[in-house]
Structure formats: C-alpha cells, structure tokens
Amino acid sequence: MDQARAAAQRLHDAAVARGDRAYTDPRSGLFVMTALHHRQRGFCCGAGCRHCPYSPEEQAAAGRPEGAPCWERRG
C-alpha cells in the first residue's frame, strides 16, 4: 500500500470509529463515503465506491463497473 493510500485508509478508519459517514481524501481533496455510510444506506449503488462493504456478487448485481478498485470487500 503506498503512503497516500495508507493515509487515506487511516482517515477512513478514524472516520468510521467516530461514526462519520465520509472523510476528505488527502491526495485528491474529494469527499469519500465510508463503509459505514454504505452499510447504513442498506444497499450497493453499483457506482464503484472505494470503501464498498458489499460482496463482489452484490456489487456486480448492482452494476459496479468491472475492474473498479475497491479497498474493502466484505463477503
């Protein structure tokens, strides 16, 4: 894991621990939804979210783009 990704993962983990639904990515400045946000929403949207907690099968059924990177996968 490169340093930027590790820093973003630490921010994600801290945000989840606080109960936050999102954090700001330090490299891109983008607003990134946490796995907590996705679980609370209750379904996979298929958009290719970075921290999608849904299984690969659920993601595919929702239309996730093939090859979209995912940092967390829960089966």
Rosetta constraint file for C-alpha pairs under 8 A:
AtomPair CA 1 CA 5 HARMONIC 6.23 0.50
AtomPair CA 1 CA 6 HARMONIC 6.12 0.50
AtomPair CA 2 CA 6 HARMONIC 6.11 0.50
AtomPair CA 3 CA 7 HARMONIC 6.06 0.50
AtomPair CA 4 CA 8 HARMONIC 6.21 0.50
AtomPair CA 4 CA 26 HARMONIC 7.52 0.50
AtomPair CA 4 CA 27 HARMONIC 6.58 0.50
AtomPair CA 5 CA 9 HARMONIC 6.06 0.50
AtomPair CA 6 CA 10 HARMONIC 6.21 0.50
AtomPair CA 7 CA 11 HARMONIC 6.32 0.50
AtomPair CA 7 CA 26 HARMONIC 7.52 0.50
AtomPair CA 8 CA 12 HARMONIC 6.13 0.50
AtomPair CA 8 CA 25 HARMONIC 5.87 0.50
AtomPair CA 8 CA 26 HARMONIC 6.49 0.50
AtomPair CA 9 CA 13 HARMONIC 6.10 0.50
AtomPair CA 10 CA 14 HARMONIC 6.12 0.50
AtomPair CA 11 CA 15 HARMONIC 6.05 0.50
AtomPair CA 11 CA 23 HARMONIC 6.82 0.50
AtomPair CA 11 CA 25 HARMONIC 7.93 0.50
AtomPair CA 12 CA 16 HARMONIC 6.19 0.50
AtomPair CA 12 CA 22 HARMONIC 7.58 0.50
AtomPair CA 12 CA 23 HARMONIC 6.45 0.50
AtomPair CA 12 CA 34 HARMONIC 6.28 0.50
AtomPair CA 13 CA 17 HARMONIC 6.17 0.50
AtomPair CA 14 CA 18 HARMONIC 6.30 0.50
AtomPair CA 15 CA 19 HARMONIC 6.18 0.50
AtomPair CA 15 CA 20 HARMONIC 4.90 0.50
AtomPair CA 15 CA 21 HARMONIC 7.12 0.50
AtomPair CA 15 CA 22 HARMONIC 6.79 0.50
AtomPair CA 15 CA 23 HARMONIC 6.47 0.50
AtomPair CA 15 CA 34 HARMONIC 7.47 0.50
AtomPair CA 16 CA 20 HARMONIC 5.52 0.50
AtomPair CA 16 CA 21 HARMONIC 7.02 0.50
AtomPair CA 16 CA 34 HARMONIC 6.71 0.50
AtomPair CA 16 CA 35 HARMONIC 7.56 0.50
AtomPair CA 16 CA 36 HARMONIC 6.19 0.50
AtomPair CA 19 CA 36 HARMONIC 7.44 0.50
AtomPair CA 20 CA 34 HARMONIC 7.54 0.50
AtomPair CA 20 CA 36 HARMONIC 7.61 0.50
AtomPair CA 20 CA 37 HARMONIC 7.81 0.50
AtomPair CA 21 CA 33 HARMONIC 5.89 0.50
AtomPair CA 21 CA 34 HARMONIC 5.32 0.50
AtomPair CA 21 CA 35 HARMONIC 7.76 0.50
AtomPair CA 21 CA 36 HARMONIC 5.98 0.50
AtomPair CA 21 CA 37 HARMONIC 4.61 0.50
AtomPair CA 22 CA 31 HARMONIC 6.61 0.50
AtomPair CA 22 CA 32 HARMONIC 5.33 0.50
AtomPair CA 22 CA 33 HARMONIC 4.21 0.50
AtomPair CA 22 CA 34 HARMONIC 5.00 0.50
AtomPair CA 22 CA 37 HARMONIC 7.12 0.50
AtomPair CA 23 CA 31 HARMONIC 5.83 0.50
AtomPair CA 23 CA 32 HARMONIC 5.44 0.50
AtomPair CA 23 CA 33 HARMONIC 6.68 0.50
AtomPair CA 23 CA 34 HARMONIC 7.22 0.50
AtomPair CA 24 CA 29 HARMONIC 5.70 0.50
AtomPair CA 24 CA 30 HARMONIC 5.56 0.50
AtomPair CA 24 CA 31 HARMONIC 4.63 0.50
AtomPair CA 24 CA 32 HARMONIC 5.96 0.50
AtomPair CA 25 CA 29 HARMONIC 5.01 0.50
AtomPair CA 25 CA 30 HARMONIC 5.36 0.50
AtomPair CA 25 CA 31 HARMONIC 6.38 0.50
AtomPair CA 25 CA 32 HARMONIC 6.50 0.50
AtomPair CA 26 CA 30 HARMONIC 7.97 0.50
AtomPair CA 32 CA 50 HARMONIC 7.70 0.50
AtomPair CA 33 CA 37 HARMONIC 6.07 0.50
AtomPair CA 33 CA 38 HARMONIC 7.30 0.50
AtomPair CA 33 CA 49 HARMONIC 7.70 0.50
AtomPair CA 33 CA 50 HARMONIC 7.89 0.50
AtomPair CA 33 CA 51 HARMONIC 7.20 0.50
AtomPair CA 34 CA 38 HARMONIC 6.69 0.50
AtomPair CA 34 CA 51 HARMONIC 5.91 0.50
AtomPair CA 34 CA 52 HARMONIC 7.90 0.50
AtomPair CA 35 CA 39 HARMONIC 6.18 0.50
AtomPair CA 35 CA 51 HARMONIC 5.08 0.50
AtomPair CA 35 CA 52 HARMONIC 5.72 0.50
AtomPair CA 35 CA 53 HARMONIC 5.61 0.50
AtomPair CA 35 CA 72 HARMONIC 7.94 0.50
AtomPair CA 36 CA 40 HARMONIC 6.10 0.50
AtomPair CA 37 CA 41 HARMONIC 6.16 0.50
AtomPair CA 38 CA 42 HARMONIC 6.50 0.50
AtomPair CA 38 CA 43 HARMONIC 7.01 0.50
AtomPair CA 38 CA 44 HARMONIC 7.15 0.50
AtomPair CA 38 CA 52 HARMONIC 6.48 0.50
AtomPair CA 38 CA 53 HARMONIC 6.91 0.50
AtomPair CA 39 CA 43 HARMONIC 7.05 0.50
AtomPair CA 39 CA 53 HARMONIC 6.87 0.50
AtomPair CA 43 CA 54 HARMONIC 7.84 0.50
AtomPair CA 44 CA 52 HARMONIC 7.38 0.50
AtomPair CA 44 CA 54 HARMONIC 6.45 0.50
AtomPair CA 44 CA 58 HARMONIC 6.81 0.50
AtomPair CA 44 CA 59 HARMONIC 6.05 0.50
AtomPair CA 44 CA 62 HARMONIC 6.17 0.50
AtomPair CA 45 CA 59 HARMONIC 7.74 0.50
AtomPair CA 45 CA 62 HARMONIC 5.97 0.50
AtomPair CA 45 CA 63 HARMONIC 7.76 0.50
AtomPair CA 45 CA 64 HARMONIC 7.78 0.50
AtomPair CA 46 CA 59 HARMONIC 5.65 0.50
AtomPair CA 46 CA 60 HARMONIC 7.18 0.50
AtomPair CA 46 CA 61 HARMONIC 7.79 0.50
AtomPair CA 46 CA 62 HARMONIC 4.52 0.50
AtomPair CA 46 CA 63 HARMONIC 4.66 0.50
AtomPair CA 46 CA 64 HARMONIC 3.97 0.50
AtomPair CA 46 CA 65 HARMONIC 7.33 0.50
AtomPair CA 47 CA 63 HARMONIC 7.31 0.50
AtomPair CA 47 CA 64 HARMONIC 5.48 0.50
AtomPair CA 47 CA 65 HARMONIC 7.18 0.50
AtomPair CA 48 CA 52 HARMONIC 7.53 0.50
AtomPair CA 48 CA 64 HARMONIC 5.19 0.50
AtomPair CA 48 CA 65 HARMONIC 6.23 0.50
AtomPair CA 48 CA 68 HARMONIC 5.65 0.50
AtomPair CA 48 CA 69 HARMONIC 7.27 0.50
AtomPair CA 48 CA 70 HARMONIC 7.29 0.50
AtomPair CA 49 CA 70 HARMONIC 6.82 0.50
AtomPair CA 50 CA 69 HARMONIC 6.67 0.50
AtomPair CA 50 CA 70 HARMONIC 4.84 0.50
AtomPair CA 50 CA 71 HARMONIC 5.72 0.50
AtomPair CA 50 CA 72 HARMONIC 7.43 0.50
AtomPair CA 51 CA 70 HARMONIC 6.07 0.50
AtomPair CA 51 CA 71 HARMONIC 5.52 0.50
AtomPair CA 51 CA 72 HARMONIC 5.20 0.50
AtomPair CA 51 CA 73 HARMONIC 7.61 0.50
AtomPair CA 52 CA 70 HARMONIC 6.66 0.50
AtomPair CA 52 CA 71 HARMONIC 7.66 0.50
AtomPair CA 52 CA 72 HARMONIC 6.20 0.50
AtomPair CA 52 CA 73 HARMONIC 6.54 0.50
AtomPair CA 53 CA 72 HARMONIC 6.02 0.50
AtomPair CA 53 CA 73 HARMONIC 5.25 0.50
AtomPair CA 53 CA 74 HARMONIC 5.15 0.50
AtomPair CA 54 CA 58 HARMONIC 6.05 0.50
AtomPair CA 54 CA 59 HARMONIC 6.33 0.50
AtomPair CA 54 CA 73 HARMONIC 6.27 0.50
AtomPair CA 54 CA 74 HARMONIC 5.58 0.50
AtomPair CA 54 CA 75 HARMONIC 6.68 0.50
AtomPair CA 55 CA 59 HARMONIC 6.21 0.50
AtomPair CA 55 CA 73 HARMONIC 6.09 0.50
AtomPair CA 55 CA 74 HARMONIC 5.35 0.50
AtomPair CA 55 CA 75 HARMONIC 4.43 0.50
AtomPair CA 56 CA 60 HARMONIC 6.06 0.50
AtomPair CA 56 CA 73 HARMONIC 7.26 0.50
AtomPair CA 56 CA 75 HARMONIC 7.26 0.50
AtomPair CA 57 CA 61 HARMONIC 6.15 0.50
AtomPair CA 58 CA 62 HARMONIC 6.20 0.50
AtomPair CA 59 CA 63 HARMONIC 6.42 0.50
AtomPair CA 59 CA 64 HARMONIC 5.35 0.50
AtomPair CA 60 CA 64 HARMONIC 5.24 0.50
AtomPair CA 60 CA 65 HARMONIC 7.71 0.50
AtomPair CA 60 CA 66 HARMONIC 7.86 0.50
AtomPair CA 64 CA 68 HARMONIC 7.25 0.50
